[in-house]
Amino acid sequence: MPRDAIWESFFFLDFLGCKVAYIYHRPESYADWLSRDPERPRLVYKLSGVASLGTPTILVAITGYDADRTRQVFNFLQPDLGLLGIQVGEQFENEVRNARQHLAIEETFRFDHFSVDAYSPDHGQKAIVSEIEKHPGANVVMSSLGPKPSAVALYRIHKEHPSFGLCYAPSREFNQYYSKGISESLFGWL
């Protein structure tokens, strides 16, 4: 399920007063490439936030294995500062496939990076909020491009701060062998 569909589902279920449970199944393995050819990023309907003119914009991007998608969001939004949340751990060759690829973006954009654990009980929410709080008054746009549980954390943050926008960059192509198996299941309530 694409993250924008996850967020819209959460929004409309919240609007209807539903109690929302979610479950995410971590795969046993991923393919060599997952997605490519990113489309134009878009702000999510009803969750796009409110920007103040003349105020710096920060982009919080939780990264994954497709650095081109991250680069596409930066190119589209042209933020004053980017905050890159890099998933912790060595799973699925994370250091090579995620962290190193995204540190190469430093040459093009001004950003800070921080560690996030999307598989923790809060899906990285505390770490993300801690980074955002270092920039009070900024326009905030958030994008989940890494582990899908980070989409839950960003939605929760948006619920607390409706002026923060949610943005997603879909891809035109996904590997038909994207992942294999199920290792661990994560679940919770909004």
C-alpha positions in Angstrom: 0.0 0.0 0.0 1.6 3.3 -1.0 2.2 5.7 1.9 -0.1 8.4 0.6 -2.9 5.8 0.5 -2.0 4.8 4.1 -2.1 8.4 5.3 -5.4 9.1 3.5 -6.9 5.9 4.9 -5.8 6.9 8.4 -7.2 10.4 7.9 -10.7 9.3 6.8 -10.9 6.5 9.4 -10.0 9.0 12.1 -12.6 11.4 10.6 -15.2 8.7 10.9 -14.2 8.1 14.6 -12.9 4.6 13.9 -10.3 3.0 16.2 -7.5 2.1 13.8 -5.2 -0.9 14.1 -2.4 -1.6 11.7 0.0 -4.4 11.0 3.3 -4.5 9.1 5.1 -7.7 8.1 8.9 -7.2 7.7 10.2 -9.3 4.8 12.9 -11.9 5.1 14.8 -10.3 2.2 14.6 -7.6 -0.5 15.5 -7.7 -4.2 18.6 -5.9 -5.5 16.5 -2.9 -6.5 13.1 -2.0 -5.2 11.8 1.0 -7.1 13.0 3.4 -9.7 11.9 6.3 -11.9 10.3 8.5 -9.3 7.3 10.6 -10.2 6.7 14.2 -9.3 6.2 14.4 -5.5 2.8 15.5 -4.2 1.5 16.8 -1.0 -1.2 14.5 0.4 -4.9 15.6 0.2 -6.2 16.9 3.5 -2.7 16.4 5.1 -0.6 19.0 3.2 -0.2 21.3 6.2 -0.1 25.1 6.3 2.9 27.1 5.2 3.8 30.6 6.4 5.2 32.9 3.8 8.7 34.2 4.6 9.5 31.3 6.9 12.2 28.7 6.2 11.0 25.3 5.1 12.5 22.1 6.4 12.0 18.8 4.8 12.1 15.7 7.0 12.7 12.7 4.9 12.9 9.2 6.3 15.1 7.5 3.8 15.1 4.1 2.2 16.8 2.2 -0.6 15.9 4.5 -3.5 18.0 7.7 -3.1 16.6 9.0 -6.4 13.2 9.3 -4.7 14.7 11.3 -1.9 16.6 13.5 -4.4 13.3 14.0 -6.3 11.5 15.3 -3.2 14.4 17.7 -2.4 14.4 19.0 -6.0 10.7 19.5 -6.0 10.4 21.3 -2.6 13.7 23.1 -2.6 13.8 23.3 1.3 16.1 25.6 3.2 17.2 22.6 5.2 16.7 18.9 5.0 16.6 16.5 7.9 17.4 13.0 6.7 16.3 10.2 9.0 18.5 7.2 8.3 17.2 3.8 9.5 19.6 2.2 12.0 20.9 -1.3 11.8 22.7 -3.6 9.4 19.6 -5.4 8.2 19.2 -5.8 4.4 22.7 -4.2 3.8 21.2 -1.0 5.2 24.6 0.8 5.6 25.5 0.4 1.9 22.1 0.5 0.3 20.6 3.4 2.4 23.0 5.4 4.5 25.9 5.7 2.1 23.7 6.5 -0.9 22.0 9.3 1.0 25.1 10.9 2.4 26.1 11.5 -1.2 23.2 13.9 -1.5 25.2 16.3 0.8 27.0 17.7 -2.2 23.7 19.1 -3.6 21.5 20.1 -0.7 22.0 21.4 2.8 20.9 18.8 5.3 21.5 17.2 8.7 21.1 13.5 9.2 19.9 11.6 12.2 19.3 8.0 13.2 15.7 6.7 13.3 14.4 3.2 14.1 11.1 2.7 12.3 10.9 -0.8 13.8 10.8 0.5 17.4 7.5 0.7 19.3 7.0 4.4 18.4 8.4 3.8 14.8 11.0 6.6 15.3 8.5 9.3 16.3 10.5 10.6 19.3 13.7 10.9 17.2 11.9 12.7 14.4 10.1 15.1 16.8 13.5 15.8 18.6 15.0 16.9 15.3 12.1 19.1 14.3 12.1 20.8 17.6 15.6 22.1 16.9 13.9 24.4 14.2 11.0 26.1 16.0 8.7 28.1 13.7 9.8 26.5 10.5 7.5 25.3 7.8 7.7 21.5 8.1 7.1 19.0 5.3 7.6 15.3 6.1 8.1 12.3 3.7 8.4 8.6 4.4 10.6 6.9 1.8 12.0 4.2 4.0 10.5 1.5 6.2 6.7 1.8 6.0 6.2 1.9 9.8 7.8 5.4 9.6 4.6 6.5 7.8 2.7 5.7 11.0 5.1 7.9 13.0 4.8 10.8 10.5 1.0 10.6 10.6 1.0 10.7 14.4 3.2 13.8 14.3 0.9 15.4 11.7 -2.1 14.7 14.0 -0.3 16.6 16.8 0.9 19.4 14.4 -1.6 19.8 11.5 0.4 22.6 10.1 3.1 20.1 9.2 2.6 18.7 5.7 2.9 15.1 4.4 4.5 14.6 1.0 5.0 11.4 -1.0 7.0 10.7 -4.1 5.6 7.6 -5.9 7.7 5.5 -8.3 6.7 4.6 -11.8 8.4 1.2 -11.6 8.6 -1.4 -8.8 10.5 -4.7 -8.9 8.1 -7.6 -9.3 10.3 -9.5 -6.9 10.4 -6.6 -4.4 10.6 -8.8 -1.3 10.4 -12.4 -0.1 8.9 -14.0 2.9 7.8 -12.7 6.3 10.2 -12.4 9.3 8.6 -10.3 12.0 5.2 -8.6 12.3 4.8 -5.2 13.9 1.4 -4.0 14.9 -0.2 -1.2 16.9 -3.0 1.3 17.2 -3.2 4.9 16.0 
